[in-house]
Amino acid sequence: MVTVAGTGRQWRSTVDDHAHDALSVDLSSPWDVAWYDDRVVVAMAGIHQLWWFDPIKRTAGMYAGTTVEALRDGPLPEAWMAQPSGLAVSADGARLWVADSETSALRYVENDTMGTAVGQGLFDFGHVDGPADRALLQHPLGVCALPDGSVLIADTYNGAVRRFDPESDQVSTVADGLAEPSDLVLTAEGAVLVVESAAHRLTRLAPGALSAAGANTVDGPRHRLERKPTDVAAGELILDVIFTPAPGQKLDDTYGPSTRLVFRPRRRSCWSRGPARPRTCPAGWSSTARWPRACSR
């Protein structure tokens, strides 16, 4: 075993577009690699980016993303991701598929641009098949490109393998009842093996399940975890957010505050002064803000 990139230290630097000596640059939770665009692309889950590695020049650097954890398409340096975890290249080599786990999304890179095939964002997840713009995944960790141009998704927290067909723009379920499938591989014989990480085993998919005819259409639950705006009256508001670590655990403040509270009104005119500065209290956060008029936040 030989190390070709990384120092063993976690990346805590600033974003740049420079080429770095591969053995001198810090990485952050790299989860997968794929050969694409004449280089090795690395899914850098820890900082919500894709990086590249050149095995000839032995250099590495940023390929896509800004380190912002969210879902935004566009030019690669401006795109947002959230723990990109699995990579696969289409059969024609034109498209790099990305399992963007925290946005529960299937993303792709093509022509120096990032797009989204399936997924809505950080707070939307579920098990819903059908048209891709309505379909939902739940924390996918792996992808596998098939020769027919479709892509299989290890839909980890749904315990399923999903299939996205770019031709029909449809999502279907080819297998379920799996124990946290985290990756897939296509063998030379055309079989698909699935890593069932929570069952500590490899599983082979039934050949018929890989076709559109063999897949199922699931209309399961839809979830959106984001607090709706709350109307508040003018005047002083005291907001307490209670957070207590689980038994046997503690907050890690090694690199600064481990939690934060962000006030975000819909309109800046709602503030009578600058955003309130949160302060730490033993059991969570407490902060005070003042609105000059009734407003939603």
C-alpha positions in Angstrom: 0.0 0.0 0.0 1.4 3.4 -1.1 0.1 6.9 -0.3 -0.2 9.0 -3.4 -2.1 12.0 -2.0 -2.7 13.6 1.4 -0.7 14.0 4.6 -3.0 12.3 7.0 -4.1 15.6 8.4 -7.6 17.1 7.8 -7.9 20.0 5.4 -8.5 23.3 7.3 -7.2 25.8 4.7 -8.7 28.3 2.3 -10.2 27.6 -1.1 -7.9 28.2 -4.1 -7.5 26.9 -7.6 -3.8 26.2 -7.4 -2.1 22.9 -8.1 -0.5 21.5 -4.9 2.1 18.8 -4.3 -0.1 15.8 -3.7 1.8 14.5 -0.8 2.0 17.9 0.9 -1.7 18.9 0.7 -4.2 18.1 3.4 -7.4 16.3 2.4 -10.8 15.9 4.2 -12.7 12.7 4.2 -12.2 11.5 0.6 -14.9 8.9 -0.1 -14.5 7.9 -3.7 -12.5 8.3 -6.9 -13.2 8.1 -10.6 -11.1 8.7 -13.8 -12.8 11.6 -15.6 -11.6 14.6 -17.6 -8.2 13.1 -18.0 -7.5 13.0 -14.2 -8.6 11.3 -11.0 -11.6 13.1 -9.5 -11.9 12.7 -5.7 -15.2 13.0 -3.8 -14.1 15.2 -0.9 -17.1 14.6 1.4 -15.6 16.4 4.4 -15.6 19.8 2.7 -18.4 19.4 0.2 -16.1 19.6 -2.9 -14.7 17.5 -5.7 -10.9 17.6 -6.1 -8.6 16.3 -8.8 -5.4 14.3 -8.6 -2.8 14.0 -11.4 -0.9 10.7 -11.0 1.8 11.8 -13.5 2.6 15.2 -12.1 1.7 14.1 -8.6 -0.3 17.2 -8.0 -3.8 17.8 -6.6 -6.3 20.6 -6.3 -9.9 21.7 -6.2 -12.1 20.6 -9.1 -15.6 21.8 -8.1 -17.4 23.3 -5.2 -16.9 26.2 -2.7 -17.1 24.2 0.6 -20.6 25.6 1.1 -22.9 22.8 2.1 -26.0 23.1 0.0 -27.4 22.4 -3.5 -26.6 24.8 -6.3 -25.9 24.1 -9.9 -23.7 26.0 -12.3 -20.0 26.4 -13.2 -17.9 24.0 -11.3 -16.1 26.7 -9.1 -19.4 28.1 -8.1 -21.4 24.9 -7.4 -22.5 23.8 -4.0 -22.6 20.2 -2.8 -23.2 18.4 0.5 -21.0 15.5 1.3 -20.4 14.1 -2.2 -19.8 10.4 -1.6 -20.0 8.3 -4.7 -18.7 8.8 -8.3 -19.3 7.0 -11.6 -18.5 7.9 -15.2 -21.1 7.3 -17.9 -20.3 4.7 -20.6 -19.5 7.3 -23.2 -17.2 9.2 -20.7 -19.1 12.5 -21.1 -20.7 12.7 -17.7 -19.5 12.2 -14.1 -22.3 11.1 -11.8 -22.2 12.2 -8.2 -24.1 10.8 -5.2 -24.5 14.0 -3.2 -25.6 12.4 0.1 -26.6 15.2 2.4 -28.9 16.8 -0.3 -30.3 13.3 -1.1 -29.5 14.1 -4.7 -28.0 12.6 -7.9 -25.8 15.3 -9.4 -23.6 15.2 -12.5 -20.7 17.0 -14.0 -20.6 17.7 -17.8 -19.0 20.4 -19.9 -17.5 22.1 -16.9 -20.9 22.5 -15.3 -22.7 20.8 -12.4 -26.3 19.8 -12.7 -28.9 18.0 -10.6 -30.8 15.0 -12.1 -32.7 14.0 -8.9 -33.1 15.8 -5.6 -34.4 19.0 -4.1 -32.0 20.1 -1.4 -30.8 19.6 2.2 -34.2 19.4 3.8 -36.1 17.3 1.2 -35.9 13.5 1.2 -38.1 10.4 0.9 -38.7 7.3 -1.3 -40.7 8.5 -4.3 -40.3 7.3 -7.9 -41.6 8.7 -11.1 -40.6 11.9 -12.9 -37.1 13.0 -11.8 -38.2 16.5 -10.8 -40.6 15.0 -8.2 -38.6 11.9 -7.2 -36.9 11.8 -3.8 -33.9 9.8 -2.4 -32.6 9.5 1.1 -28.8 9.9 1.7 -27.4 8.0 -1.3 -23.8 7.0 -0.9 -23.0 5.3 -4.2 -23.7 5.3 -7.9 -23.0 2.9 -10.8 -23.3 3.9 -14.5 -24.8 1.2 -16.8 -24.0 0.6 -20.4 -27.5 1.7 -21.6 -26.8 5.2 -20.2 -28.9 4.8 -17.0 -27.4 5.0 -13.6 -28.0 2.9 -10.4 -28.1 4.7 -7.1 -27.3 3.1 -3.7 -30.2 4.8 -1.9 -28.7 4.1 1.5 -31.2 5.3 4.1 -34.1 4.0 2.0 -32.5 0.5 1.9 -32.9 0.4 -1.8 -31.3 0.5 -5.2 -32.8 3.1 -7.5 -32.5 3.6 -11.2 -32.4 6.9 -13.1 -33.0 6.8 -16.9 -31.9 10.1 -18.5 -33.8 9.2 -21.7 -37.2 9.0 -20.0 -36.2 11.3 -17.1 -37.8 8.7 -14.8 -36.7 7.2 -11.4 -37.6 3.7 -10.4 -36.8 1.2 -7.6 -35.0 -2.0 -8.7 -34.5 -3.5 -5.3 -35.5 -2.7 -1.7 -35.3 -4.3 1.7 -31.5 -3.9 1.7 -29.4 -3.1 4.8 -28.0 0.4 4.1 -26.6 -0.2 0.5 -23.6 2.1 0.2 -22.1 1.3 -3.2 -22.5 -0.8 -6.3 -20.2 -2.3 -9.0 -20.9 -3.7 -12.4 -18.9 -6.8 -13.2 -17.5 -7.8 -16.5 -20.3 -10.3 -16.9 -22.9 -7.6 -16.5 -24.0 -8.5 -13.0 -24.4 -5.8 -10.3 -23.0 -6.3 -6.8 -24.3 -4.2 -3.9 -22.5 -3.5 -0.7 -25.0 -3.9 2.1 -22.9 -2.1 4.8 -25.3 -2.7 7.7 -25.6 -6.4 6.9 -21.8 -6.9 6.4 -22.3 -8.6 3.0 -22.3 -8.3 -0.7 -25.5 -9.0 -2.6 -26.1 -9.7 -6.3 -29.1 -8.0 -8.0 -31.5 -10.1 -10.0 -30.7 -9.5 -13.7 -34.3 -8.7 -14.6 -34.4 -5.9 -12.0 -32.0 -3.8 -14.0 -34.4 -3.2 -16.9 -37.3 -0.7 -16.9 -39.7 -3.6 -17.1 -38.2 -5.2 -14.0 -38.3 -2.1 -11.8 -41.0 -0.9 -9.5 -42.5 2.5 -9.0 -42.7 3.5 -5.4 -44.8 6.4 -4.1 -43.5 6.5 -0.6 -43.3 9.2 2.0 -42.1 12.7 1.4 -40.2 14.6 4.1 -39.1 18.2 4.4 -37.2 19.1 7.6 -37.1 22.9 7.7 -38.9 25.1 10.2 -41.6 27.2 8.6 -41.3 31.0 9.0 -42.9 32.4 12.2 -44.7 35.7 12.3 -43.5 37.8 15.3 -44.7 41.1 16.7 -42.6 44.2 16.8 -40.4 44.5 19.8 -37.9 42.4 21.7 -37.8 38.6 21.1 -35.8 36.2 23.2 -35.1 32.9 21.4 -33.7 29.9 23.4 -32.6 26.9 21.5 -31.9 24.0 23.8 -29.3 21.5 22.8 -27.8 18.9 25.1 -25.2 16.3 23.8 -26.3 12.7 24.0 -25.1 10.7 27.1 -21.4 9.9 26.9 -20.8 12.6 24.3 -19.6 16.2 24.4 -19.3 19.2 22.2 -15.9 19.5 20.4 -14.8 23.1 20.6 -11.2 22.3 19.5 -11.5 24.5 16.4 -14.0 27.0 17.7 -17.7 26.9 18.6 -19.2 23.6 17.6 -22.8 25.0 17.2 -24.2 28.2 16.1 -27.6 30.0 15.9 -28.3 32.1 12.8 -31.1 34.7 12.5 -32.3 35.1 9.0 -35.3 37.4 8.4 -37.0 37.4 5.1 -36.3 41.2 4.7 -33.3 43.0 6.1 -35.6 45.9 6.9 -37.0 43.8 9.7 -33.8 44.4 11.8 -33.6 47.5 13.9 -29.9 46.8 14.3 -27.4 44.4 13.1 -28.0 40.6 13.5 -28.0 39.5 17.1 -24.8 37.8 18.2 -25.5 34.5 19.8 -23.9 33.6 23.1 -23.3 30.2 24.6 -25.1 28.9 27.6 -24.6 25.5 29.3 -27.6 23.8 27.8 -27.8 25.5 24.4 -28.2 29.0 22.9 -29.9 32.1 24.1 -30.0 35.3 22.1 -32.1 38.5 21.9 -33.1 40.4 18.7 -35.3 43.4 18.2 -37.7 43.9 15.3 -39.0 47.4 14.5 -42.2 46.1 13.0 -44.2 42.8 12.7 -42.4 40.5 10.4 -41.8 36.9 9.4 -38.5 35.3 10.0 
